[in-house]
Amino acid sequence: MGKIAVVGSLNIDFISNVHELPKVGETITATKFKVSPGGKGANQAIAAAKLGGDVEMIGRVGCDEFGELLIENLSKEDVSTKGIKKEGDTGRTFINVDHKGENTITYVPGANGEITKEDIDKNLYTLSQSSYILLQQEIEEEILEYVVERVSSFPECKVIMNAAPARHINEKIIRGVHTLIVNEVELEYLSGKENSDMNIEENIHRLLNQGIKKIIVTLGEKGAIFASQSKYKHIPAIKTSAVDTTGAGDTFIGAYVVAKSEGQPDIEAVEFSTKASAIAVTRNGAQPSIPTREELEQFVKKSGIIHRL
């Protein structure tokens, strides 16, 4: 099994359950509220670790109680935290979840926005020993670009990037990304064809032509698409009753990188990921919703799904 390094965000999530998501200018009353560890980077690191990966997290938290909580939570799930620096204020995410499991999210970067090139250099040995480097866009673009530049000299390292939240990715980053993982909104944004008549396949090929080797598009209850220059396949979702979709995407991504680190082929790795995210949507919260490998194996057995785990 190959080692996985996650360079990304660590946040504390403030989650409100509401009947309907608020409209502009509207004040609503929450039915539930809780504080939970989160951040796309930390979520994906924990997903990978819980599903069997050898994972180290690189990033920043604040010198506050939330920072301590995030580090303790990662350690509890067997994620190495040697690459995490404490300084400033911990990043925060404010999440509303409605009765259908849909959500809106507001992100305050805090310490995540203070990651430096020196932080990356201090963890260069870890990166050099990793088969997969997992990135997201909740940290600064110049840091993402620097990570891609630095690991380009390590031929065994493959960069998997989750282009969330949606924003521009410069050409230097794109050239260094082996696999790009996006949802439909992020795909349209990156292809430069938002609200156009172009379909998903056309948007995917537009990005492949920019130099990305592989693209995975997550489609929620419709499953996912895997695409490369030689392959295009839709993988259906596993039908479950959604309670909260907050952690589903991060679970999918963590599962995918684990499957690849174990040597699974691309399509099988995506199938593995859809099963993990199918469990996540039936639970509340981001990190609390992520299944363990044992839970995933039990789910597959109970569902009668035939697939190697």
Summary of the structure (lengths in Angstrom):
residues: 309
radius of gyration: 18.2
end to end distance: 13.7
largest distance: 52.4
contacts: 1109
relative contact order: 0.15
helix: 39%
strand: 24%
